[in-house]
Amino acid sequence: MSVAATRSAGTRAVAGVFVLAAVASAVVAGTLTAQEAVPGIMSPGPVVAFGLPVARVLLDVFAVATVGLSLLPKLLGFDDPEATEPVLRRARPLAVAAAWAWAICALVTIAFQTAELNPGGVPTLGMIAGYVDGVGTGQGLLFSAACALAAAGIGLMAVRFGEKVPAELRIVVAMFGLLPIPVTGHAVDSVWHDPIMISMELHVLGAAAWTGGLLAGVAFLAPHRDLLATALPRFSRLATVALLLVSASGLISGLGTMALTPGVELPGAILTTGYGLLVVTKVTLTALLIPLAAHIRWRLLPGIAARRATSVVLWASAEVAVMGLAYGVAIALTRAPVG
């Protein structure tokens, strides 16, 4: 295998690391914090118990991929189309495929959640329609699927017409589809409902931009030193803002949800409930990202700017692995009992 092929395989493996870490983390964390079965009440069964968190994780994975691929033109800039167009020509169809997969995963998640509420049988279209009509989670997922389909449609236009289709439009539509995602988690019944929901939405947007930008940047640009030297400083500034946003909003939403849940007393509940332990785990994973991101920015970036060979793929792989674990824990948080 040539050096170029080896590098290309290595950068593609970064995405695989993220997916595997997210799925494994969601399944393990969800299993450890699942509610105990109540005697006399039928459980949804192992297919739903395993399939629902996996579908939910894959929804996030493809949404993050869509956001990251939509950000790629802005990270590269438009000053040298001869150099950037070959890369973007490969990225645009993948953005369309990711958006389609996002929409499918959202619809599959709706079906699984309908089955979870109606154990003992396969959900019918009528049952799914009733779930969407009566439950905010179903409505949020359906809206997210619709935005994903819109992103796929605009992406197809970009495949046809290139950067004549504004990158900003693709980014906004993809980001808009993330806004209903917090609705699929815990609801807080208090005057602080709206501020906490806004905090959750900012958390989701910041995490998607940070993770998606890193994945797309490494996967497509690591073999191209000149393009990486152009894009990585821009991404580094974006990642710094996203880190601050994700850290602050994550603490506010996690602790705020616990504080406003009846029967939950802080700070004791942080270490005595499954939800609290998941919050601690997610905060710890976010803290682990700081030295990894700092190493790339302060130690590797000067070499990348000088077009020298660096270990950016290795360090980025470590960073996205931790991101994947954090995403999996976040999925478990949406399903874990707060009290």
ABEGO torsion letter per residue (X at the ends): XBAAAAAAAAAAAAAAAAAAAAAAAAAAAAAAABBBBBBGBBBAEAAAAAAAAAAAAAAAAAAAAAAAAAAAAAAAEAABAAAAAAAAAAAAAAAAAAAAAAAAAAAAAAAAAAAAABBGBBBBAAAAAAAAAABAAAAAAAAAAAAAAAAAAAAAAAAAAEAABBAAAAAAAAAAAAAAAAAABBBBBBAAAAAAAAAAAAAAAAAAAAAAAAAAAAAAAAABAAAAAAAAAAAAAAAAAAAAAAAAAAAAAAAAAAAABBGBBOAAAAAABAAAAAAAAAAAAAAAAAAAAAAAAAAAAAAAAAGBBBAAAAAAAAAAAAAAAAAAAAAAAAABBAX
